[in-house]
Amino acid sequence: MLTDALPTKVMSSHETRHSHLPQAIVPNPIERRVHPPERDGRNARYHARLPLDAVDPVVRITPADAVKRRAATCPGMRAEIVQATGHVRIEAGFHAPVHLLVVSERGIRRHGETQIEGLPTSSLRDCRRKLTFVPAGHRYRDWQEPRVLSRVTYVTIDPARLPVNPELGFAGMSLAPRLFFENAAIWDTALKLTALIERNGPDNRLYLEALGIMLAHELGRLEAGAPHAGPVARGGLAAWQQRVVAAYIDEHFAEPISLAALAQLVRLSPFYFCRAFKQSFGVTPHRYHTGRRIERAKALLAKPSPSVTDIGFTVGFSQTSSFTAAFHKATGLTPTAYHRSLV
């Protein structure tokens, strides 16, 4: 619920040592820096156990024996399937001078948080079929207590080494971080990568390079459509701000979202953002967020034999009673009556 709080060479399994990586993406040693502890005690302990300041082009997993890893590399790119083997708490960290694409093929977590430097923290539970992009130099941290064993593909891309057409300008492109988004073209290419790793054939080098180039082009196209800062329309949000906020709420509709987090996305104070949002959308951010949950619930209720409790949980309600009340207020029907009306 939105709150008002303000604030190629194909490698075999387990090969993750630097000696196997393309020379261009093996980092030089850097001086370790000491950062102040996080405000949240649990996160502070997590960061203390997982030293992320040492730049490394491989996503580090703790505990290491909680996952199986299988990787493939080519000039400028490394792709690795990481599959959880048990229902234990898993922590991941990444910070390197290369881009990271996280492809969450499977995974539902009981508890967890995902952080990318520059974006609000996400506690999304159902991470299936979600993509996350971490630009070079940004810190990425993730922890989860899995409900369903996760299967994730991590793809690191060195824009200076990937043989992409210079006309694309990918090497010099400034890419924005993106957390738990969807893109059909990137998703399809990533699945081809995972299938290639699983085949583990000796003649996959050229195909692996081609898939890396395709990913670079799709990421470039994604960035080309991203909004840039601009003036706020009189009395409301600018067009790019409306797109950013609406997309973020749609991608995180099942999570708590604070006014401060939304305001930060469009570079406004929470007070001005709330007023401008209502001017643009006709409702408060809270009502808009609830409305998106109800619309998603309607789609799920259209399926045969739905479980009202499961649907309420899926769209972000912790109790069936609160879901039923919100649904009835928005539609005039209970979830069960709405389902029957469609039969």
N, C-alpha and C positions, 0 to 999 in steps of 0.2 A: 504494500500500500504506500502511495506517495505520502511522505510526511512533510511537516512544516519546519523540521529541524534545520537550522542555518549553520552552517559551519564555514671415362669412366670406367671407373673401376668399381665393380660391385663387390661389396664386402660381406662377410658372413656375420652372424649374430654376435653381439657383445663387443664388436671392434669399435672402440671409442677413443683410443689413444691418439695423441697429437701426431704421432709418426705416420698415421694412416690418412691424415687430412691433407687437402690441397695446400701447398705452401702459402698461397695468397691469403688464406683465412686462418692461419696459425698465428695467434696474436703475439706481440712482443710483451715481455714482462712489464708490468706497470707497478708503480709504487702503491702499496695498499693504503687505503684511506679509512679512517675511523669515523663512522656516522653516529649521530645520537640515536638512542633507542626509540622505538616506536611507542606511541602513547598506550596502545593496547598491550597488556602484558603478554598475552598469548602470542601475538605477532612478534613481540620483542624476542621471546625465546626462540621462535621459529627462525628469525633472521640471524640470531646469534649462532644457531646450529648450521646455517646454510650460508657460508661466506660468499656473497655475490659480487664483491668488489674486484675479485680476480677475474679479468676478462677471459672468457673461454667460449669458443664457437660451438660447444656441445652443451645442451641443456643438462643440468645436473639434477639428479633425482636422489632423494633421501627417504627411506633407506634404499641403497642401490640394489639389494637383493629382492626388493618388492616388485620388480618389473623385469620383463624380458625385452631386450633391445636388439634391433636388426637394422643395419644401415647400408646405404649406398652413396658413393660420392663421385663427383665429376668436377672439372674445373669451374670454380665459382659457386658450387652448390653441394649441399649435403642433405640427404633425406633419411630420416630414421623413424621406424615404427617402434613405439614404446607401449607395451601392453602390461597392465597390472596383473599380478598373479595371486593376490589375496586381498581381503578386506581390512587392510591396515592403513593408517594415515600415511599419505604420500605427499611429499613436498618437492617442488620443482623451482629452479631458478636459472636465469639467463641474463647475461650482460656482456655484449660483445660489439665490435665495430662492423657487424654484418646484420642484415635483416633476418627476422625470424617469423615464419608463418606456422601457426599452430592449427592443425586440422583435427578437431575432436570428432572422431568417427563414432565412438561409443562412450557413454559415461553418464551416470546419474549419481550425484553425491548427496549424502545425508547432510553434511556440513562442509563448508569450504569458502575460500575467497580467492579471487584472481585480481592481480594488480599489474597495471602497466604505468610506468612513470608518465605523468601528464593527464591521466584519465581517472575518474572516480572508480573506487574499488567495486567489483561485482561479486555478489554471493549467489549467482544463478545456480540452481541445483541441476536442472536438466541441460546438459551441455552437448547433447547429441546433435550432429550435423551442424556444428557451429565452427566458425573460423575466427582466429585472432591474429592480428598482425602487429609485430613489435619492430619499429624502425631501428636501424643501427644506432647504438649508443644508449638506447632506452633500457631501463631495468624492468625485468619481468619476474613476477613471483606468483606462485600458485600453491595452495594446499587444499587437500580434500580428504574427507572420510567417506570412501565410496559406498554407495548403495548397490550400484551395478559396476562391475569391473570395467575400468576405462581402457580405451584403445585410442592412442593419439599418435599422429605423425607430425614430427617436427622437421621443418624445412628451413635451413639456413642458406641465405643467398648473399654472396659477395658481389655487389654491383660492379666493382672495378674489374673483376675477373670473369664474370659471366659473358660469353660471347654474344652480346645483344647488339643489334643494329644501332650504331651511334645516333642515328636520326631520332630514335625513341627518346634519347636523353635520360635513360634510366639511371646511369651512373651518377648523374648530378641532380637527380630529382629528390626533392624534399618530401618524404612520405609521412603521412599522419598515422598515429597509432589508432588501432581499431580493436575493440573488445567484443567478442561474441557476435559477429555479424554473419550474414548469409550472402553468398554470391555463387550462382550456378556455374559460371564458367571456371572460376577458381576451384570450386569443389570438384568438378569433373576432372580437371587436370590433376588435382591432388590424388584422387582415387586411382588414376592411371599410374601415378608414382608409387603408391603403396602396392599395387599389383605387380609392378616391375621389381620392387624389392623382394616380394615374396617369391617370385620366380627364380631370382638369384642366378640368372643365366650369364654366361661368359661374354655374350655378344650384345649387351644392352647399353653400351657406352653412348653411342650416338643418339639412341632414343631417350636416354636419361638427359643428355644435354638439351635435346629438343624440348623436353617437358620443362626444363628449367627456364629456357627462353620463353616458352609459352606463359609460364607463371609471371615472369618479369613483365611481359606485355599486358597481361590481365591486371596486375597490380598498378601498372602505369595508367591503364584506362580507368581503373577505379579511382585513382588519385585525380585524374583529369576532371572527373565529375564531382570532386569534393568542393564544398563551398569555401570561400575565403572571407576574411573579415571585411565588413562594409558597414555603412551607416545604418542605423536603426530607422525603420520607417516611422513616420510621425504617428504617435499613438499606438504603435504595435511593434511586432518583431519584423525584421527584414526577411525577405524570402529565404535566404540561405539559413537564417536562424530557425525559421519554422521547419525547414527540412531536417536540420540537425536534431532538433528537439523531438520532432515526431518520430524520426527513425530510431533515436535512442530509446524512447518509451516503447516502441513496438518491439525492439530487440530485447528489452529488459522488463516487459510488462508483468512478469511473474515475481519481480523483486521489489523490495522497498526502494523508492527513489526519493531523495530529498530535494527540496527546492534549491538548496545550495549547489548540489551536483548539477542540476539542469542549468542553473544560472552560470555556472563555471564553463559549461560547454559553449555558451554563446557570449561569454565575456561581459556579463551584466551583473549588477548587484541583485541579490534575491528579491529585494523590495520592488525594484523597477521591472525585473523579469516577470514577477507574478502579475503585475498590472499590464505589461505589454502582452503577455501570453493570453490573458482573458480578452484583450482587445482584438487579438488576431484570431483566436479559436472560438471565442464566444462562451467559453467555460473556464473555470479555474484549472490549473495543472492537475489537482487532485481528481476532479470530476473527469477530466480527459483520460487520465490514467485508468480510473475505474471503468470508464466506457470501453477502453481497448481490451480490458480483461473480459468484460461481458461479451463483447463481439467474438472474442476467441472462444469463450464458453459456448456461445450459440453454435459455432461451427462444430464443436465437439459433441454437443447434444444432438446434432443432426445424424450422428452415427447410430447404428443399431445397439440396443442394450447398453446405454452408457451408465457409468457409475458416477452419481452426483458427487460423492465424496472425492473420488479420484480427480474429477474435472475441477472441482473447487481447489484442490491442492495444486493441480497443474497450472492454473491461472493465477495462483498466488494467495489464495485464502487459506489460513491455517485451520479454520473451523467450518464445518458444513453449514452451521447456522448463520454465520456472517456472510458466506457465499450466497445462501438462499435469500437472505434479506436484501443484499445488494442487487441480486438478479431481479427480484420482485419489484424493487424500487425503480429499476431501469426499464423493465418490460411489462410490468403489471401481472406477470405470471411467475409461479415457482419454476425452478429448473425442470422438475418432473412434468408439470403441466405443459411447459413449452415443448418438451420432447414429444409428448402425446399429441400435441397440436400438429406436429409434422408427419405423424404416421398416417 
